[in-house]
């Protein structure tokens, strides 16, 4: 008697098929690309939205309040904000150095007249920069497209919600041997080099976790390794619990499961939530699992 299961392999093949990836691409690379694709989208959830003092004084908010309020309402109701994101968010190979380095997303308010692709709001020169932290979504400021390394974004977080970036505040540091300018930081990012920096009287390092060598986020690398461990460990757990599983199936189906091997397939898995669904293919019995 045996259990046939490879949940990690199932997940890899689902991603490979959904994004039309070449069969020669390594399994871990497939998942890393997916993880970075997933991280570049703000998850739809009922956010607690907070406006910075700087945003409240921004002339854009004064002139176009309804556009920012529209994004706030969507965020608070749990609506998907992807239509306000960059159109490159749909590209599995897309980049976002600001997000990788500082953990800050940029959204298009939708007030412009330049038409976007179907499914996205119209574009203009201004961007709303937001920073997620737990269930909070901090609306930082509205700036233009040249603001990717603007230290004022970190300064806004530090002035309004300092605890939100305490995790990357360098304690007991009085100076850095190299303090990059905004232009230097831009060039460093383009070469996938992470750098610490000063804002006010504090020093910080990679609020968003930093960039990997290919320009993706280090968080995507960590997520891909975590997905592999979780799904491989759960596959092994299912193999070891064969007798208990057969009893469970007998109770659910009302008859003994006598097939050999018992076959499990992954139906879906959400790496951010750590939840998924699997099916025993012979009986058709499905159930959910969670490793958060």
GUTORZA-297139 format. One record per residue: x, y, z of N, C-alpha, C, CB in turn; residue in three letters. Coordinates in pm, whole numbers, plus 50000, padded with zeros to 5 digits. Glycine has a CB too. Example, Ala and Ser with C-alpha at 12.3 -4.5 7.8 and 13.67 -1.06 7.14 Angstrom:
// residues 2
513194943150780512304955050780513204967050780511314955350905ala 512854977550708513674989450714512905000350787514084994050572ser 
***
This chain:
// residues 292
500864988150000500005000050000500905012450000499035000050124unk 500445022849930501295034749919500435047049895502325033049805unk 501095058549905500465071349878501245078249767500405080350006unk 500555081949662501155089049549500825103849564500635083249411unk 501825111949595501575126149618502835134249592501065128549760unk 502685145349525503765154949503503125168749489504635151249375unk 502725174549603502005187249600502855198549545501535190849739unk 504135198449576505025208949524505125207949372506425207849588unk 505305195749322505355193849178504055198149111505645179349145unk 502925195349176501625199549122501555214749112500475194349210unk 502005221549219501965236249221502835241949111502415241649358unk 504045236549095504955241348992504325239948854506285233548996unk 503705228648827503115226448695501895235448672502715211748680unk 501145238448779500025247848765500545261648725499225248748897unk 501595266148792502175279248761502765279048620503255283048864unk 503495268448588504125267448456503085268148344504935254248445unk 501965261348365500895261348265500205274848257499875250448297unk 499865280548373499145293348376499925304648311498815297048518unk 501265304248322502085315048270502895310748148503015320048377unk 502565299148095503205294247972504725294447981502755302647854unk 505255289248090506695288848111507305276348046507025289148262unk 508495278047997509195267047931509455255548029510515271947870unk 509355243447981509555231648065510975230548117509205219147987unk 511905237548053513305236848095513595245448216514215240947981unk 512685254248253512935263048367512865255048496511915274748371unk 513855256848581513945249648708512715252048794515195253948783unk 512305241848870511105242748954511155254649048510925230049033unk 512275256349118512355267149215512295280749146513645265949297unk 512855281749027512795294348952511365297248908513725293748828unk 510615286948872509205288848837508445294948954508555275348795unk 508665289649073507945294449190508435308249231508105284649306unk 509725310849216510255324049250509645334749161511795324349238unk 509525331849032508925341548941507455344048979509015336548794unk 506765333249013505375334849054505275343049182504705321249073unk 506165340349279506125347449406506315362349386507205342049501unk 507225366249297507455380349271506265386449197508745382349190unk 505675379049105504455383449039503355385849141503995373048934unk 503215376749236502165377649337502405389349432502065364649416unk 503645391249473503965401949566503775415749505505395400549615unk 503835416949374503685429949309502235434449303504265429349169unk 501335426349353499915429949360499515431749506499035419249291unk 498935442949537498405444749672497275434749693497915459449695unk 497325426749798496255416949818494935423749848496615407449931unk 493855419249786492535424849817492095420649957491495420449713unk 492005430050046491565427650182490965440550235492745422550273unk 490265439850343489665451850400490725459350482488435448350488unk 491435468250413492515475650474491995486650567493405481750366unk 492795489750668492565501650749493435512650689492905499150903unk 492805522050623493545532250547493855544350635492735536650423unk 495085549350622495525561150698496175571150602496525557050812unk 495795583750613496375594450532497495601350611495275604750490unk 498635603350547499705610850612499355625650617501045608750538unk 500015632850706499825647450713500275653950582500595653450833unk 501335648250523501855653850399500845652550285503165646950360unk 500175641050278499175639150175497995648650195498695624750173unk 497595650350318496465659150347496745673650305496115658650495unk 498025677250299498385690850260498785691850112499535695850347unk 498745680350042499165680049903498085686649815499425665449857unk 498515695249724497565702249638496745692749552498305712149548unk 497355681349517496615671549437495375666749513497515659549400unk 495545663849642494405659249721493325670149729494855655249862unk 493765682349737492815693449744492035694649612493565706649774unk 492745692949501492105694749369491355682349321493155698449267unk 491845670349360491285657949305490945648149417492275651349207unk 490345653149521490045645049638489255632349602489265653249739unk 488335633549508487455622149479488225610049426486395626349378unk 489355612549359490115601449303490855593649412491115606649200unk 491385600949510492065594249622491025587449711492905604449704unk 489895593949732488835587949813488305575149749487695597849834unk 488295574849617487825562949547488755551049575487745565649394unk 490065553549574491015542849606490865538749752492465547349576unk 490705548649840490495545549982489275536750002490355558350064unk 488165540249937486935532549952487115518249903485775539349877unk 487805516649791488055503249739488915495149835488745504049602unk 489955501549890490845494649983490105490450108492025503650020unk 489285499150162488575496250287487485485750268487965508950343unk 486955484550147485915474650122486475461250074484935479950020unk 487795460650055488405448150012488425445949863487705436850076unk 488155456549787488145455349640489565454549586487395467349576unk 489725447449478491035445849414491515459349360490965435349300unk 492755463149396493315475949351494195474449227494125482149463unk 494235462649170495075460349052494775470048937494905446249004unk 493515473948912493285483648804494035496848821491815486648793unk 494465499948942495225512248968496735509948962494835518049104unk 497145497548945498575494348943499165496848805498805479748985unk 500465494948795501125495648665500585484648575502665494448680unk 500475487448446500015477148353501045465748342499755483148214unk 502265468248388503295457748386503075447348496504675463948401unk 502085449648582501835440348691501405426748639500775445948785unk 500885426248514500465413648454501615405848392499415416248350unk 502785411848387503945405548325504705397248428504875416248262unk 504785384348407505465375548502506925379348518505345360948457unk 507485386448419508885390748424509015405348465509555388548287unk 507915411548509507925425548545508825428748663506555430048575unk 509225441448673510105445948780509455457248858511455450448723unk 509925459348979509475470549061510515472349172508025468149121unk 511575479749138512685481249233512275488549359513825488649168unk 511355498249348510885505449466510215495949564509915516749426unk 509365487249514508675477649599509655467849660507605470249520unk 510575462749581511545453149632512415459249741512415447849519unk 512855471449721513785477949813513075483749936514545488949741unk 512005491349912511375498750022509995493450062511255513049985unk 509445483949986508125478550022506985488149994508105474850166unk 507215498149908506215508349877505605505549740506845522549880unk 504285505449734503555503749608503205517449551502275495249630unk 503055517949419502555530249355501275527049280503635536249259unk 500305536049294498995534349232498655546449146497915532149339unk 497925544049039497455554748952496075559149000497415550248803unk 495905571849037494605576349087493465575048987494715590649129unk 493785575348855492735573548756492115586448706491675565148812unk 492755597848737492165610648697492615615048559492505621248797unk 493575608048502494165612548376493285610148255495475605748355unk 493735615148142493005613448016493715603647923492845626847946unk 494935599547961495655589947876495055576147900497195589947906unk 494435570247798493755557347819494745546247847492915553747698unk 494345537347935495175525947969494625513547901495245523948122unk 495295502247923494785489647873493465486447938495785478347898unk 492695477847874491425473447929491645467448067490745463247837unk 490815471448161490925466348297491725475148390491525452948294unk 492335485748335493135494948416492565509148404494615494648372unk 492765516948510492285530848506493165539148414492245536948647unk 492655550848375493435559948291494675564748366492575571848246unk 495655568748289496955572548345497165587648339498085565448269unk 498025592448427498465606448426499855607048488497445615848503unk 500355618848514501715620248565501865617548713502205633748536unk 500755618348787500845616948932500615602448977499815626149000unk 501275599049085501145585649144500875586849293502425577149117unk 500035578149344499805577149488500695566049541498295574449522unk 501565569449636502465559549695501875554749828503895565549717unk 501815541449844501215535549963502145524950022499835529349930unk 502015523050153502885513750225502015504650312503935521350312unk 501985491550284501185482450366501965477550487500715470550281unk 501265476150598501875470850720500785463750799502555482250804unk 500875450450805499825442250867498495445350798499735445051021unk 497485449750872496185453050812496065467850777495075449250906unk 497145475250795497125489650769497685492750630497915497050877unk 497045502150562497555506950435497755522050448496575503450316unk 499015526150450499355540150472499455547350338500665541450550unk 498625557450318498675565950200499725576650227497265572250166unk 500855575950159501995584450190501905598250125503265577750146unk 501875598449992501875611249922501575608949775503225618449940unk 501265619649705501105619349560502295626649500499745625749514unk 503085619449420504285625049358504305620849212505565620249432unk 505335625349139505405622148996506225609448972505995633848918unk 506405606248844507065593748806508585593948827506775590848662unk 509135604948877510575605448901510905603249049511135618948855unk 509945598049124510075597649270510445583949326508795602149333unk 510995575149242511235561349285512255560349398511705553149167unk 513165569849409514155569449517514045581949605515575568249459unk 512875587749610512665599949687512665596549836511345606849646unk 513675601349908513785598350051512605603650132515085604050106unk 511875613250074510735618750146509665608050172510125630350067unk 509625597550089508655586750110508935579550242508695576649994unk 510205576950269510575570650396510375580350511512025565650392unk 510695592950485510525603250587509065604450629511055616750537unk 508145603550533506715604250564506315592750656505885604050435unk 506785580750625506465569250711507025571350851507025556050650unk 508275575850857508935577350985508305588351071510405580450964unk 507815598751007507185609651082505775606151129507135622250997unk 505045598951045503645596051075503435582851149502855595950949unk 504195572551112504005559251171505375552651191503085550451080unk 506195558051279507585553151293507695538351325508275560851401unk 506735532751398506825518551434506715509651311505745515051534unk 506135514751202505935506651082507245503051013505035513850985unk 508315510851039509605507750977510705505551081510015519050881unk 510305502851204511315499851306512105487251272510645498151442unk 511495478151195512165465651162513415467751076511205456351090unk 513495479151007514645481550920515475493550968514185483850777unk 515145498551087515915509651143517205503851202515085517451253unk 518325509551164519625504651212519915510651349520755508251112unk 519895502251451520095506851588521595508951615519505496651689unk 521895518551699523275521151745524235524551630523805509051820unk 523705529451519524555533851408524625549051411524005528651269unk 525855554451408526015569051415526435574951279527055572651521unk 526925566251190527255570951056527435559150962528525579751058unk 527345562050832527595552050729528845555950651526375550550635unk 529615546050609530805549150530530425554550393531675536650514unk 529225550950348528725555950220527235558750233528995545850105unk 526855571250216525455575150218525045579250078525215586550320unk 524275570850009523925573849870522975585649858523305561649805unk 523135593149752522145603149716520985595849649522755614249622unk 519915603049622518775596749555519185591649417517605606649543unk 519985599149346520425594849213521335582649222521155606449141unk 522225582749321523105571149339522305558749377524165574049447unk 521295560449461520455549149500519725543549378519445553449608unk 519275552349290518615547849167519545538849086518165559949082unk 520795543049068521765535148991522115522149062523035543248966unk 522195522549194522475510249269521355500149249522655513449419unk 520125504649255518985495649234519025489349096517665503149254unk 519355497348996519395492248859520465481348843519665503548762unk 521415481048934522455470748933522265460449045523835477248946unk 521035460249099520645450549203521585450949324520635436449144unk 521935463049366522785464849483521965471649592524055473249449unk 521895465249708521155470749820522025480449899520635459449911unk 521425490949948522205501050020521425506250140522575512549927unk 522155508950248521575515750364521605530750337522345512150496unk 520795538350410520695552550384520235559850509519735555350267unk 520395572850509519975581150621518735589150584521125590450665unk 517795589850677516655598750666516505605550801515335591150625unk 516655618650803516635625850929517795621451017515305623551002unk 517495617351138518545613051230518665597751238518285618651369unk 517925590751154517925576151157518535570351030516505570751175unk 519025558051043519555550650930518665538550906521045546450954unk 518475535250778517595524350742518255515250640516275529750687unk 517765502950635518235493350536517075485050484519335484250595unk 516755487050357515805478650283514485476050357516435465650251unk 513635486050373512335483850437511495473050371511555496650439unk 511715470950239510955460650168511675447450156510625465450033unk 512835446350220513575433650216514745433550121512665422750180unk 514755442950025515885443849934515695436049805517105438950002unk 516655438249714516595432149581517475419749574517025442149475unk 516995409549501517805397949469518675401249348516905385449442unk 519535392149310520505394949204519865397049067521495383549195unk 518625392649049517965394448919516985406148921517245381848879unk 516945413749030516065425249039514735422349104515825430648904unk 514445409749132513225406349206513435409649353512845391349187unk 512395407749432512505410449576513075398449649511145414249634unk 513925401149748514395390249833513235382749898515345395649941unk 512135389949922510965383549981510405372749888509875393950011unk 510545374649757510065364649661510925352049669510085370249518unk 512225353849688513115342349704512745334649831514595346849710unk 512525341849940512145335350066510805328150053512075345650179unk 509855334749983508535328549966508645315749885507575338349898unk 509455315749780509585303849697510175292249776510445306849574unk 511165294949860511755284549943510745279350046513005289750013unk 509935288550098508925284750197507835276050134508305297250260unk 507425279550012506425271549941506945257349919506065278049805unk 508185256249876508755242949853508775234749981510175244149796unk 509195240850091509265233550218507885229250265509945242150325unk 506915238650262505575235650312504935224250232504685248150305unk 504975225250100504295215250018505015201850019504165220249876unk 506335202050023507065189350034506865182750170508565191650009unk 506865190750276506645185350410505245179450423506855196150517unk 504255186450366502885181350376502715168650293501875192150331unk 503395167950180503365155750099503915144050179504165157549969unk 505025146250249505615135750330504695131850445506985140150385unk 504025141650504503085138850612501945129950562502515151950670unk 501455132550443500385124350386500865110050362499875130550255unk 502095108550319502635094950297502705087250428504025095650232unk 503095094350534503275087650664501955084450733504115096350754unk 500875091050692499595089350761498605081550675499015102850798unk 499105072550594498245065250501497095057950570499065055350422unk 497395050650676496345042850742495255051850800496945034250853unk 495635062950861494655072250916493825078650805495355083150997unk 494475081350691493765087350579492725077650522494745091550470unk 493095064850513492155054950460490935053950552492845041050446unk 491145054650683490025054250777489135066450758490535053550923unk 489765078150739488995090350720488145089650594489925102450714unk 488765084450486488015083150361486855073450376488945078550250unk 487075062450451486005052650471484825059150544486535040450551unk 485135067750641484075074550715483335084650626484655081750838unk 484075091850544483455101950459482665095850344484505111250404unk 483215085250283482585079350165481615068250200483645074050071unk 481695063150323480805052350363481245038750314479435055050314unk 482425038250254482975025650206484495026350210482465022350063unk 485125014950222486575014550233487245018950103487045000450272unk 488365026050117489155030150002490235019549983489765044550021unk 490035010849885490924999249869491955000949758490114986849842unk 491905012349687492835014249576494265015349628492465026849496unk 495195011749544496615012849577497365017549451497184999049631unk 497995029149454498145037949570496955047549587499435045949557unk 496895053749706496015065149727496665077049657495765067949881unk 495895084249576496475094949494495945108649535496165092549346unk 496875117649565496505131249602496995141049497497085134949741unk 496165150949468496535161649377496215175049441495805160149241unk 497055184649416496825198249463495845205249369498155206249473unk 494785210649425493825218249345494235232949337492415217049404unk 494615238749452495085252549452495835255249581493915262449435unk 496685265349575497465269249693497745284049687498795261149702unk 497545290949799497805305349810499015307349901496555313049866unk 500195310449843501405311949925501315322950030502565314749838unk 500585333850000500485344750096499715340450221499815356850032unk 498625333150200497795328850312498245315450369496345327950269unk 498985307550291499385294350336498255284350336499975295350473unk 497235286850256496065278050252495935271650114494775285750289unk 495335259850112495165253049985494095242449991496465246849942unk 493875235949877492915225149867493545213549791491625229849797unk 493255201349836493735189449766492565179849747494875182649844unk 492765170249659491735160249631492365146449626491005163449498unk 491635136549675492035122549655491325118449527491635113149780unk 492115115749424491555114549290490665102349270492665114249190unk 490875091849346490055079749330488645081649386490725067949398unk 488565088349502487275090149568486615103449534487435089049716unk 487435113149489486925126549462486735134849586485645125649389unk 487165129849702487015137149828488045148449834487165127649950unk 487565160449864488415172249872488435177550015487945183149776unk 489525184050050489575191150177490645202050173489855181350292unk 490545211050267491455222350272492545219950376490685235350303unk 493635227350361494715226950459495235240950478495845217250415unk 495905243150590496415256350621497715255250699495385264550700unk 498735262250652500005263250724500415277950722501125254150659unk 499905285550817500165299950820501265303250918498895307550856unk 
***
